[in-house]
Amino acid sequence: MLGKLTGYFARLVLLALILNATGRESGNAQTIAPAKRLGILMGGAPCPSPSGPAFWKPLLQGLAARGWVEGRTLTIDCVSAGGRLEQAPMLARELVTRRPDVLLGAATLTVRALAQATTEIPIVTMASDPVRAGIVSNLAHPETNVTGLAPMTYDLTAKRIQLLKEVLPSLTRLAIFYAVRLAPDTVDNEQMTNDVIKATKALGISWKAFYPTSETFEQTFGQIDADRFDAVLVWSTAVAFPHREEIARLALQHRLPTISDAGEYASQGLLLTYGTDIAGLFADSVEYIDKLLQGSRPADLPLQQPTKFSLVINLKTAKALGIGIPSSVLIRSDEIIE
Protein backbone atom coordinates (compact mmCIF):
# COMPACT_ATOMS: atom_id res chain seq x y z
CA MET A 1 0.00 0.00 0.00
CA LEU A 2 2.79 2.37 0.91
CA GLY A 3 4.52 1.65 -2.41
CA LYS A 4 1.36 2.51 -4.35
CA LEU A 5 0.95 5.81 -2.51
CA THR A 6 4.60 6.70 -3.14
CA GLY A 7 4.18 6.05 -6.85
CA TYR A 8 0.94 8.07 -6.92
CA PHE A 9 2.56 11.09 -5.25
CA ALA A 10 5.58 10.83 -7.54
CA ARG A 11 3.27 11.03 -10.55
CA LEU A 12 1.52 14.06 -9.06
CA VAL A 13 4.86 15.84 -8.53
CA LEU A 14 5.94 15.06 -12.09
CA LEU A 15 2.63 16.35 -13.47
CA ALA A 16 2.96 19.56 -11.44
CA LEU A 17 6.47 20.12 -12.77
CA ILE A 18 5.29 19.65 -16.37
CA LEU A 19 2.37 22.05 -15.93
CA ASN A 20 4.63 24.64 -14.31
CA ALA A 21 7.17 24.45 -17.15
CA THR A 22 4.41 24.69 -19.74
CA GLY A 23 3.00 27.74 -17.98
CA ARG A 24 6.39 29.45 -17.98
CA GLU A 25 6.87 28.78 -21.70
CA SER A 26 3.39 30.08 -22.45
CA GLY A 27 4.05 33.21 -20.40
CA ASN A 28 7.37 33.82 -22.14
CA ALA A 29 5.75 33.40 -25.54
CA GLN A 30 3.23 36.05 -24.63
CA THR A 31 5.91 38.56 -23.58
CA ILE A 32 8.15 38.13 -26.65
CA ALA A 33 7.04 40.68 -29.24
CA PRO A 34 7.25 39.80 -32.94
CA ALA A 35 10.36 41.06 -34.75
CA LYS A 36 10.10 44.48 -36.38
CA ARG A 37 10.93 44.79 -40.09
CA LEU A 38 13.38 47.31 -41.56
CA GLY A 39 13.14 47.72 -45.33
CA ILE A 40 16.21 49.11 -47.14
CA LEU A 41 16.42 50.22 -50.78
CA MET A 42 19.95 50.76 -52.10
CA GLY A 43 20.75 52.37 -55.42
CA GLY A 44 24.19 51.04 -56.24
CA ALA A 45 25.84 49.64 -53.13
CA PRO A 46 25.17 46.03 -52.10
CA CYS A 47 23.00 45.02 -49.15
CA PRO A 48 24.43 44.00 -45.75
CA SER A 49 26.51 40.81 -45.82
CA PRO A 50 29.63 39.46 -44.08
CA SER A 51 31.71 40.33 -47.16
CA GLY A 52 29.86 43.57 -47.96
CA PRO A 53 31.00 47.20 -47.56
CA ALA A 54 32.30 48.14 -44.11
CA PHE A 55 29.85 51.04 -43.78
CA TRP A 56 27.07 48.57 -42.83
CA LYS A 57 28.86 47.62 -39.60
CA PRO A 58 28.05 50.85 -37.65
CA LEU A 59 24.38 50.52 -38.62
CA LEU A 60 24.06 46.91 -37.48
CA GLN A 61 26.09 47.49 -34.31
CA GLY A 62 24.14 50.64 -33.46
CA LEU A 63 20.80 48.90 -33.88
CA ALA A 64 21.94 45.91 -31.82
CA ALA A 65 23.07 48.24 -29.02
CA ARG A 66 19.50 49.53 -28.87
CA GLY A 67 18.04 46.04 -28.74
CA TRP A 68 17.34 45.61 -32.46
CA VAL A 69 19.23 42.41 -33.19
CA GLU A 70 18.94 41.04 -36.71
CA GLY A 71 17.31 37.62 -36.71
CA ARG A 72 15.83 38.09 -33.24
CA THR A 73 14.07 41.40 -32.66
CA LEU A 74 14.64 42.79 -36.15
CA THR A 75 14.24 41.50 -39.69
CA ILE A 76 16.21 43.38 -42.36
CA ASP A 77 14.66 43.25 -45.81
CA CYS A 78 17.14 44.87 -48.22
CA VAL A 79 17.10 45.16 -52.01
CA SER A 80 19.61 46.91 -54.27
CA ALA A 81 19.09 48.28 -57.75
CA GLY A 82 22.75 47.56 -58.49
CA GLY A 83 23.14 50.91 -60.21
CA ARG A 84 20.08 50.35 -62.43
CA LEU A 85 18.12 53.20 -60.89
CA GLU A 86 15.32 52.95 -63.44
CA GLN A 87 14.30 49.87 -61.42
CA ALA A 88 14.02 51.83 -58.15
CA PRO A 89 10.24 52.58 -58.39
CA MET A 90 9.40 48.91 -59.02
CA LEU A 91 11.70 47.72 -56.23
CA ALA A 92 10.22 50.31 -53.86
CA ARG A 93 6.67 49.14 -54.56
CA GLU A 94 7.64 45.51 -54.00
CA LEU A 95 9.39 46.39 -50.75
CA VAL A 96 6.35 48.30 -49.47
CA THR A 97 4.04 45.31 -50.15
CA ARG A 98 6.03 43.35 -47.55
CA ARG A 99 4.87 45.90 -44.97
CA PRO A 100 8.11 46.95 -43.24
CA ASP A 101 7.77 49.04 -40.08
CA VAL A 102 10.43 51.51 -41.25
CA LEU A 103 12.13 52.15 -44.60
CA LEU A 104 15.66 53.42 -45.30
CA GLY A 105 16.95 55.00 -48.53
CA ALA A 106 20.47 56.32 -49.14
CA ALA A 107 20.18 58.13 -52.50
CA THR A 108 17.83 60.79 -53.87
CA LEU A 109 16.21 58.49 -56.43
CA THR A 110 15.72 55.61 -53.99
CA VAL A 111 14.18 57.87 -51.32
CA ARG A 112 11.94 59.50 -53.91
CA ALA A 113 10.85 56.06 -55.12
CA LEU A 114 10.01 55.00 -51.56
CA ALA A 115 8.09 58.23 -50.91
CA GLN A 116 6.06 57.65 -54.06
CA ALA A 117 5.36 54.06 -53.05
CA THR A 118 3.99 54.92 -49.58
CA THR A 119 2.83 57.93 -47.61
CA GLU A 120 2.23 55.87 -44.46
CA ILE A 121 5.37 53.86 -43.66
CA PRO A 122 8.09 56.04 -42.05
CA ILE A 123 11.12 56.62 -44.29
CA VAL A 124 14.66 57.50 -43.13
CA THR A 125 16.53 59.42 -45.82
CA MET A 126 20.22 59.96 -46.49
CA ALA A 127 19.60 61.68 -49.83
CA SER A 128 22.08 64.40 -50.83
CA ASP A 129 19.74 67.36 -50.40
CA PRO A 130 16.15 66.32 -49.56
CA VAL A 131 14.88 69.91 -49.61
CA ARG A 132 16.29 70.88 -52.99
CA ALA A 133 15.24 67.48 -54.33
CA GLY A 134 11.64 68.17 -53.23
CA ILE A 135 11.49 65.16 -50.88
CA VAL A 136 10.70 67.36 -47.86
CA SER A 137 9.81 71.04 -47.76
CA ASN A 138 11.52 71.88 -44.48
CA LEU A 139 14.36 70.30 -42.49
CA ALA A 140 13.01 71.38 -39.10
CA HIS A 141 9.42 70.34 -39.87
CA PRO A 142 9.37 67.65 -42.58
CA GLU A 143 5.56 67.27 -42.33
CA THR A 144 5.72 64.04 -44.34
CA ASN A 145 6.52 60.40 -43.65
CA VAL A 146 10.20 61.19 -44.44
CA THR A 147 12.88 62.25 -41.95
CA GLY A 148 16.57 61.54 -41.39
CA LEU A 149 19.82 63.06 -42.65
CA ALA A 150 20.77 65.73 -45.21
CA PRO A 151 24.45 65.02 -46.09
CA MET A 152 25.10 68.34 -47.96
CA THR A 153 26.85 66.56 -50.86
CA TYR A 154 26.23 69.46 -53.22
CA ASP A 155 26.81 72.27 -50.75
CA LEU A 156 30.44 71.17 -50.44
CA THR A 157 31.16 71.40 -54.17
CA ALA A 158 33.02 74.72 -53.82
CA LYS A 159 35.18 73.32 -51.01
CA ARG A 160 36.22 70.30 -53.11
CA ILE A 161 37.20 72.45 -56.06
CA GLN A 162 39.11 74.82 -53.77
CA LEU A 163 41.04 71.83 -52.37
CA LEU A 164 41.95 70.74 -55.88
CA LYS A 165 43.15 74.25 -56.64
CA GLU A 166 45.33 74.27 -53.51
CA VAL A 167 46.91 70.97 -54.52
CA LEU A 168 47.11 71.93 -58.21
CA PRO A 169 47.73 75.70 -58.45
CA SER A 170 47.86 75.43 -62.26
CA LEU A 171 44.33 73.99 -62.42
CA THR A 172 42.33 75.78 -65.15
CA ARG A 173 40.25 72.98 -66.74
CA LEU A 174 38.11 70.65 -64.66
CA ALA A 175 36.20 67.58 -65.86
CA ILE A 176 33.08 66.49 -63.95
CA PHE A 177 32.64 62.70 -63.99
CA TYR A 178 28.92 62.15 -63.34
CA ALA A 179 28.21 58.47 -63.93
CA VAL A 180 24.60 57.60 -64.80
CA ARG A 181 22.65 54.57 -65.95
CA LEU A 182 20.58 56.14 -68.72
CA ALA A 183 20.22 59.91 -68.36
CA PRO A 184 21.16 62.21 -65.46
CA ASP A 185 18.42 62.79 -62.91
CA THR A 186 17.01 66.23 -63.56
CA VAL A 187 17.01 67.49 -59.97
CA ASP A 188 20.46 66.17 -59.00
CA ASN A 189 22.02 67.24 -62.29
CA GLU A 190 20.59 70.74 -61.93
CA GLN A 191 21.98 71.04 -58.40
CA MET A 192 25.39 69.81 -59.50
CA THR A 193 25.49 72.21 -62.46
CA ASN A 194 24.49 75.28 -60.44
CA ASP A 195 27.03 74.57 -57.69
CA VAL A 196 29.87 73.85 -60.13
CA ILE A 197 29.13 77.05 -62.06
CA LYS A 198 29.42 79.15 -58.88
CA ALA A 199 32.55 77.42 -57.62
CA THR A 200 34.50 77.44 -60.89
CA LYS A 201 33.57 81.01 -61.75
CA ALA A 202 34.99 82.25 -58.45
CA LEU A 203 38.30 80.46 -59.16
CA GLY A 204 38.53 81.22 -62.86
CA ILE A 205 38.26 77.56 -63.89
CA SER A 206 36.50 76.24 -66.99
CA TRP A 207 34.66 72.92 -66.76
CA LYS A 208 32.73 70.28 -68.65
CA ALA A 209 30.45 67.51 -67.42
CA PHE A 210 30.75 63.95 -68.73
CA TYR A 211 27.87 61.48 -68.21
CA PRO A 212 29.29 57.99 -68.72
CA THR A 213 27.51 54.72 -68.10
CA SER A 214 29.41 51.86 -66.47
CA GLU A 215 30.09 50.52 -69.98
CA THR A 216 31.82 53.71 -71.13
CA PHE A 217 34.12 54.58 -68.19
CA GLU A 218 37.29 53.77 -70.13
CA GLN A 219 36.16 55.73 -73.19
CA THR A 220 35.23 58.72 -71.01
CA PHE A 221 38.58 58.88 -69.23
CA GLY A 222 40.29 58.58 -72.58
CA GLN A 223 38.30 61.59 -73.83
CA ILE A 224 39.03 63.62 -70.67
CA ASP A 225 42.73 62.88 -71.15
CA ALA A 226 42.64 63.71 -74.87
CA ASP A 227 40.86 67.01 -74.14
CA ARG A 228 43.72 67.86 -71.74
CA PHE A 229 41.71 68.47 -68.58
CA ASP A 230 43.84 69.11 -65.50
CA ALA A 231 41.76 67.17 -62.97
CA VAL A 232 38.50 65.27 -62.45
CA LEU A 233 35.75 65.70 -59.86
CA VAL A 234 34.06 62.31 -59.46
CA TRP A 235 30.47 62.40 -58.20
CA SER A 236 29.60 59.45 -55.99
CA THR A 237 26.49 58.33 -57.86
CA ALA A 238 24.79 54.97 -57.46
CA VAL A 239 26.35 53.91 -60.77
CA ALA A 240 29.87 55.02 -59.85
CA PHE A 241 30.05 53.63 -56.30
CA PRO A 242 30.29 49.90 -57.18
CA HIS A 243 33.06 50.75 -59.69
CA ARG A 244 35.33 52.81 -57.40
CA GLU A 245 38.37 50.64 -58.02
CA GLU A 246 37.97 50.81 -61.81
CA ILE A 247 37.49 54.60 -61.74
CA ALA A 248 40.64 55.03 -59.64
CA ARG A 249 42.62 52.74 -61.94
CA LEU A 250 41.54 54.61 -65.07
CA ALA A 251 42.29 58.00 -63.51
CA LEU A 252 45.79 56.85 -62.56
CA GLN A 253 46.32 55.25 -65.95
CA HIS A 254 45.59 58.61 -67.62
CA ARG A 255 47.53 60.48 -64.90
CA LEU A 256 44.52 62.54 -63.88
CA PRO A 257 44.27 63.94 -60.31
CA THR A 258 40.86 63.28 -58.80
CA ILE A 259 38.60 64.29 -55.93
CA SER A 260 35.27 62.87 -54.74
CA ASP A 261 32.88 63.22 -51.82
CA ALA A 262 33.18 59.77 -50.19
CA GLY A 263 36.25 58.47 -48.38
CA GLU A 264 35.68 55.02 -49.86
CA TYR A 265 36.99 56.39 -53.18
CA ALA A 266 40.33 57.49 -51.70
CA SER A 267 40.83 54.05 -50.20
CA GLN A 268 40.47 52.64 -53.72
CA GLY A 269 43.01 55.06 -55.21
CA LEU A 270 41.50 58.49 -55.85
CA LEU A 271 43.78 61.35 -54.85
CA LEU A 272 41.44 63.26 -52.52
CA THR A 273 38.00 62.98 -51.00
CA TYR A 274 36.13 65.52 -48.93
CA GLY A 275 32.66 65.11 -47.50
CA THR A 276 30.56 63.18 -45.05
CA ASP A 277 31.67 59.70 -44.09
CA ILE A 278 29.23 57.06 -45.39
CA ALA A 279 29.78 54.82 -42.36
CA GLY A 280 29.10 57.83 -40.14
CA LEU A 281 25.85 58.54 -41.96
CA PHE A 282 24.65 54.96 -41.46
CA ALA A 283 25.62 55.21 -37.80
CA ASP A 284 23.68 58.46 -37.43
CA SER A 285 20.63 56.93 -39.11
CA VAL A 286 20.34 54.46 -36.22
CA GLU A 287 18.81 57.09 -33.94
CA TYR A 288 16.02 57.75 -36.42
CA ILE A 289 15.39 54.06 -37.15
CA ASP A 290 15.25 53.30 -33.43
CA LYS A 291 12.78 56.09 -32.65
CA LEU A 292 10.54 55.22 -35.59
CA LEU A 293 10.52 51.51 -34.72
CA GLN A 294 9.36 52.54 -31.25
CA GLY A 295 6.47 54.52 -32.70
CA SER A 296 7.68 58.12 -33.14
CA ARG A 297 6.14 60.12 -35.98
CA PRO A 298 8.50 61.18 -38.79
CA ALA A 299 6.95 64.65 -38.84
CA ASP A 300 8.08 65.13 -35.22
CA LEU A 301 11.74 64.35 -35.98
CA PRO A 302 13.68 67.22 -37.63
CA LEU A 303 16.21 66.27 -40.29
CA GLN A 304 19.86 66.69 -39.31
CA GLN A 305 22.73 68.09 -41.33
CA PRO A 306 26.20 66.71 -40.56
CA THR A 307 28.61 68.87 -38.60
CA LYS A 308 31.81 66.93 -39.36
CA PHE A 309 33.39 66.42 -42.76
CA SER A 310 36.42 64.29 -43.55
CA LEU A 311 39.36 65.07 -45.82
CA VAL A 312 41.13 61.90 -46.96
CA ILE A 313 44.40 62.05 -48.92
CA ASN A 314 45.94 59.14 -50.79
CA LEU A 315 49.70 59.84 -50.69
CA LYS A 316 50.44 56.69 -52.69
CA THR A 317 48.40 58.10 -55.57
CA ALA A 318 49.98 61.54 -55.14
CA LYS A 319 53.45 59.96 -55.42
CA ALA A 320 52.44 58.00 -58.53
CA LEU A 321 51.21 61.24 -60.14
CA GLY A 322 54.26 63.21 -59.05
CA ILE A 323 52.14 65.60 -56.99
CA GLY A 324 53.36 67.15 -53.76
CA ILE A 325 50.56 67.75 -51.29
CA PRO A 326 51.04 71.16 -49.59
CA SER A 327 51.56 71.03 -45.83
CA SER A 328 48.61 73.42 -45.46
CA VAL A 329 46.39 70.65 -46.88
CA LEU A 330 48.10 67.76 -45.09
CA ILE A 331 47.58 69.26 -41.63
CA ARG A 332 43.84 69.54 -42.30
CA SER A 333 43.48 65.89 -43.32
CA ASP A 334 41.48 63.44 -41.25
CA GLU A 335 43.06 60.38 -42.83
CA ILE A 336 46.18 59.81 -44.90
CA ILE A 337 46.58 56.67 -47.00
CA GLU A 338 50.23 55.80 -47.59
C-alpha positions as CSV (number, residue, x, y, z in Angstrom):
1,M,0.0,0.0,0.0
2,L,2.8,2.4,0.9
3,G,4.5,1.7,-2.4
4,K,1.4,2.5,-4.3
5,L,1.0,5.8,-2.5
6,T,4.6,6.7,-3.1
7,G,4.2,6.1,-6.8
8,Y,0.9,8.1,-6.9
9,F,2.6,11.1,-5.3
10,A,5.6,10.8,-7.5
11,R,3.3,11.0,-10.6
12,L,1.5,14.1,-9.1
13,V,4.9,15.8,-8.5
14,L,5.9,15.1,-12.1
15,L,2.6,16.4,-13.5
16,A,3.0,19.6,-11.4
17,L,6.5,20.1,-12.8
18,I,5.3,19.7,-16.4
19,L,2.4,22.1,-15.9
20,N,4.6,24.6,-14.3
21,A,7.2,24.5,-17.1
22,T,4.4,24.7,-19.7
23,G,3.0,27.7,-18.0
24,R,6.4,29.5,-18.0
25,E,6.9,28.8,-21.7
26,S,3.4,30.1,-22.5
27,G,4.0,33.2,-20.4
28,N,7.4,33.8,-22.1
29,A,5.8,33.4,-25.5
30,Q,3.2,36.0,-24.6
31,T,5.9,38.6,-23.6
32,I,8.2,38.1,-26.7
33,A,7.0,40.7,-29.2
34,P,7.3,39.8,-32.9
35,A,10.4,41.1,-34.7
36,K,10.1,44.5,-36.4
37,R,10.9,44.8,-40.1
38,L,13.4,47.3,-41.6
39,G,13.1,47.7,-45.3
40,I,16.2,49.1,-47.1
41,L,16.4,50.2,-50.8
42,M,20.0,50.8,-52.1
43,G,20.7,52.4,-55.4
44,G,24.2,51.0,-56.2
45,A,25.8,49.6,-53.1
46,P,25.2,46.0,-52.1
47,C,23.0,45.0,-49.2
48,P,24.4,44.0,-45.8
49,S,26.5,40.8,-45.8
50,P,29.6,39.5,-44.1
51,S,31.7,40.3,-47.2
52,G,29.9,43.6,-48.0
53,P,31.0,47.2,-47.6
54,A,32.3,48.1,-44.1
55,F,29.8,51.0,-43.8
56,W,27.1,48.6,-42.8
57,K,28.9,47.6,-39.6
58,P,28.0,50.8,-37.6
59,L,24.4,50.5,-38.6
60,L,24.1,46.9,-37.5
61,Q,26.1,47.5,-34.3
62,G,24.1,50.6,-33.5
63,L,20.8,48.9,-33.9
64,A,21.9,45.9,-31.8
65,A,23.1,48.2,-29.0
66,R,19.5,49.5,-28.9
67,G,18.0,46.0,-28.7
68,W,17.3,45.6,-32.5
69,V,19.2,42.4,-33.2
70,E,18.9,41.0,-36.7
71,G,17.3,37.6,-36.7
72,R,15.8,38.1,-33.2
73,T,14.1,41.4,-32.7
74,L,14.6,42.8,-36.2
75,T,14.2,41.5,-39.7
76,I,16.2,43.4,-42.4
77,D,14.7,43.3,-45.8
78,C,17.1,44.9,-48.2
79,V,17.1,45.2,-52.0
80,S,19.6,46.9,-54.3
81,A,19.1,48.3,-57.8
82,G,22.8,47.6,-58.5
83,G,23.1,50.9,-60.2
84,R,20.1,50.4,-62.4
85,L,18.1,53.2,-60.9
86,E,15.3,52.9,-63.4
87,Q,14.3,49.9,-61.4
88,A,14.0,51.8,-58.2
89,P,10.2,52.6,-58.4
90,M,9.4,48.9,-59.0
91,L,11.7,47.7,-56.2
92,A,10.2,50.3,-53.9
93,R,6.7,49.1,-54.6
94,E,7.6,45.5,-54.0
95,L,9.4,46.4,-50.7
96,V,6.3,48.3,-49.5
97,T,4.0,45.3,-50.1
98,R,6.0,43.3,-47.6
99,R,4.9,45.9,-45.0
100,P,8.1,47.0,-43.2
101,D,7.8,49.0,-40.1
102,V,10.4,51.5,-41.2
103,L,12.1,52.2,-44.6
104,L,15.7,53.4,-45.3
105,G,17.0,55.0,-48.5
106,A,20.5,56.3,-49.1
107,A,20.2,58.1,-52.5
108,T,17.8,60.8,-53.9
109,L,16.2,58.5,-56.4
110,T,15.7,55.6,-54.0
111,V,14.2,57.9,-51.3
112,R,11.9,59.5,-53.9
113,A,10.8,56.1,-55.1
114,L,10.0,55.0,-51.6
115,A,8.1,58.2,-50.9
116,Q,6.1,57.7,-54.1
117,A,5.4,54.1,-53.0
118,T,4.0,54.9,-49.6
119,T,2.8,57.9,-47.6
120,E,2.2,55.9,-44.5
121,I,5.4,53.9,-43.7
122,P,8.1,56.0,-42.0
123,I,11.1,56.6,-44.3
124,V,14.7,57.5,-43.1
125,T,16.5,59.4,-45.8
126,M,20.2,60.0,-46.5
127,A,19.6,61.7,-49.8
128,S,22.1,64.4,-50.8
129,D,19.7,67.4,-50.4
130,P,16.2,66.3,-49.6
131,V,14.9,69.9,-49.6
132,R,16.3,70.9,-53.0
133,A,15.2,67.5,-54.3
134,G,11.6,68.2,-53.2
135,I,11.5,65.2,-50.9
136,V,10.7,67.4,-47.9
137,S,9.8,71.0,-47.8
138,N,11.5,71.9,-44.5
139,L,14.4,70.3,-42.5
140,A,13.0,71.4,-39.1
141,H,9.4,70.3,-39.9
142,P,9.4,67.7,-42.6
143,E,5.6,67.3,-42.3
144,T,5.7,64.0,-44.3
145,N,6.5,60.4,-43.7
146,V,10.2,61.2,-44.4
147,T,12.9,62.3,-42.0
148,G,16.6,61.5,-41.4
149,L,19.8,63.1,-42.6
150,A,20.8,65.7,-45.2
151,P,24.5,65.0,-46.1
152,M,25.1,68.3,-48.0
153,T,26.8,66.6,-50.9
154,Y,26.2,69.5,-53.2
155,D,26.8,72.3,-50.7
156,L,30.4,71.2,-50.4
157,T,31.2,71.4,-54.2
158,A,33.0,74.7,-53.8
159,K,35.2,73.3,-51.0
160,R,36.2,70.3,-53.1
161,I,37.2,72.5,-56.1
162,Q,39.1,74.8,-53.8
163,L,41.0,71.8,-52.4
164,L,42.0,70.7,-55.9
165,K,43.2,74.3,-56.6
166,E,45.3,74.3,-53.5
167,V,46.9,71.0,-54.5
168,L,47.1,71.9,-58.2
169,P,47.7,75.7,-58.4
170,S,47.9,75.4,-62.3
171,L,44.3,74.0,-62.4
172,T,42.3,75.8,-65.2
173,R,40.3,73.0,-66.7
174,L,38.1,70.6,-64.7
175,A,36.2,67.6,-65.9
176,I,33.1,66.5,-64.0
177,F,32.6,62.7,-64.0
178,Y,28.9,62.2,-63.3
179,A,28.2,58.5,-63.9
180,V,24.6,57.6,-64.8
181,R,22.7,54.6,-65.9
182,L,20.6,56.1,-68.7
183,A,20.2,59.9,-68.4
184,P,21.2,62.2,-65.5
185,D,18.4,62.8,-62.9
186,T,17.0,66.2,-63.6
187,V,17.0,67.5,-60.0
188,D,20.5,66.2,-59.0
189,N,22.0,67.2,-62.3
190,E,20.6,70.7,-61.9
191,Q,22.0,71.0,-58.4
192,M,25.4,69.8,-59.5
193,T,25.5,72.2,-62.5
194,N,24.5,75.3,-60.4
195,D,27.0,74.6,-57.7
196,V,29.9,73.9,-60.1
197,I,29.1,77.1,-62.1
198,K,29.4,79.1,-58.9
199,A,32.6,77.4,-57.6
200,T,34.5,77.4,-60.9
201,K,33.6,81.0,-61.8
202,A,35.0,82.2,-58.4
203,L,38.3,80.5,-59.2
204,G,38.5,81.2,-62.9
205,I,38.3,77.6,-63.9
206,S,36.5,76.2,-67.0
207,W,34.7,72.9,-66.8
208,K,32.7,70.3,-68.7
209,A,30.5,67.5,-67.4
210,F,30.7,63.9,-68.7
211,Y,27.9,61.5,-68.2
212,P,29.3,58.0,-68.7
213,T,27.5,54.7,-68.1
214,S,29.4,51.9,-66.5
215,E,30.1,50.5,-70.0
216,T,31.8,53.7,-71.1
217,F,34.1,54.6,-68.2
218,E,37.3,53.8,-70.1
219,Q,36.2,55.7,-73.2
220,T,35.2,58.7,-71.0
221,F,38.6,58.9,-69.2
222,G,40.3,58.6,-72.6
223,Q,38.3,61.6,-73.8
224,I,39.0,63.6,-70.7
225,D,42.7,62.9,-71.2
226,A,42.6,63.7,-74.9
227,D,40.9,67.0,-74.1
228,R,43.7,67.9,-71.7
229,F,41.7,68.5,-68.6
230,D,43.8,69.1,-65.5
231,A,41.8,67.2,-63.0
232,V,38.5,65.3,-62.4
233,L,35.8,65.7,-59.9
234,V,34.1,62.3,-59.5
235,W,30.5,62.4,-58.2
236,S,29.6,59.4,-56.0
237,T,26.5,58.3,-57.9
238,A,24.8,55.0,-57.5
239,V,26.4,53.9,-60.8
240,A,29.9,55.0,-59.8
241,F,30.1,53.6,-56.3
242,P,30.3,49.9,-57.2
243,H,33.1,50.8,-59.7
244,R,35.3,52.8,-57.4
245,E,38.4,50.6,-58.0
246,E,38.0,50.8,-61.8
247,I,37.5,54.6,-61.7
248,A,40.6,55.0,-59.6
249,R,42.6,52.7,-61.9
250,L,41.5,54.6,-65.1
251,A,42.3,58.0,-63.5
252,L,45.8,56.9,-62.6
253,Q,46.3,55.3,-66.0
254,H,45.6,58.6,-67.6
255,R,47.5,60.5,-64.9
256,L,44.5,62.5,-63.9
257,P,44.3,63.9,-60.3
258,T,40.9,63.3,-58.8
259,I,38.6,64.3,-55.9
260,S,35.3,62.9,-54.7
261,D,32.9,63.2,-51.8
262,A,33.2,59.8,-50.2
263,G,36.3,58.5,-48.4
264,E,35.7,55.0,-49.9
265,Y,37.0,56.4,-53.2
266,A,40.3,57.5,-51.7
267,S,40.8,54.0,-50.2
268,Q,40.5,52.6,-53.7
269,G,43.0,55.1,-55.2
270,L,41.5,58.5,-55.9
271,L,43.8,61.4,-54.9
272,L,41.4,63.3,-52.5
273,T,38.0,63.0,-51.0
274,Y,36.1,65.5,-48.9
275,G,32.7,65.1,-47.5
276,T,30.6,63.2,-45.0
277,D,31.7,59.7,-44.1
278,I,29.2,57.1,-45.4
279,A,29.8,54.8,-42.4
280,G,29.1,57.8,-40.1
281,L,25.8,58.5,-42.0
282,F,24.7,55.0,-41.5
283,A,25.6,55.2,-37.8
284,D,23.7,58.5,-37.4
285,S,20.6,56.9,-39.1
286,V,20.3,54.5,-36.2
287,E,18.8,57.1,-33.9
288,Y,16.0,57.8,-36.4
289,I,15.4,54.1,-37.1
290,D,15.2,53.3,-33.4
291,K,12.8,56.1,-32.6
292,L,10.5,55.2,-35.6
293,L,10.5,51.5,-34.7
294,Q,9.4,52.5,-31.2
295,G,6.5,54.5,-32.7
296,S,7.7,58.1,-33.1
297,R,6.1,60.1,-36.0
298,P,8.5,61.2,-38.8
299,A,6.9,64.7,-38.8
300,D,8.1,65.1,-35.2
301,L,11.7,64.3,-36.0
302,P,13.7,67.2,-37.6
303,L,16.2,66.3,-40.3
304,Q,19.9,66.7,-39.3
305,Q,22.7,68.1,-41.3
306,P,26.2,66.7,-40.6
307,T,28.6,68.9,-38.6
308,K,31.8,66.9,-39.4
309,F,33.4,66.4,-42.8
310,S,36.4,64.3,-43.6
311,L,39.4,65.1,-45.8
312,V,41.1,61.9,-47.0
313,I,44.4,62.0,-48.9
314,N,45.9,59.1,-50.8
315,L,49.7,59.8,-50.7
316,K,50.4,56.7,-52.7
317,T,48.4,58.1,-55.6
318,A,50.0,61.5,-55.1
319,K,53.4,60.0,-55.4
320,A,52.4,58.0,-58.5
321,L,51.2,61.2,-60.1
322,G,54.3,63.2,-59.1
323,I,52.1,65.6,-57.0
324,G,53.4,67.2,-53.8
325,I,50.6,67.8,-51.3
326,P,51.0,71.2,-49.6
327,S,51.6,71.0,-45.8
328,S,48.6,73.4,-45.5
329,V,46.4,70.7,-46.9
330,L,48.1,67.8,-45.1
331,I,47.6,69.3,-41.6
332,R,43.8,69.5,-42.3
333,S,43.5,65.9,-43.3
334,D,41.5,63.4,-41.2
335,E,43.1,60.4,-42.8
336,I,46.2,59.8,-44.9
337,I,46.6,56.7,-47.0
338,E,50.2,55.8,-47.6
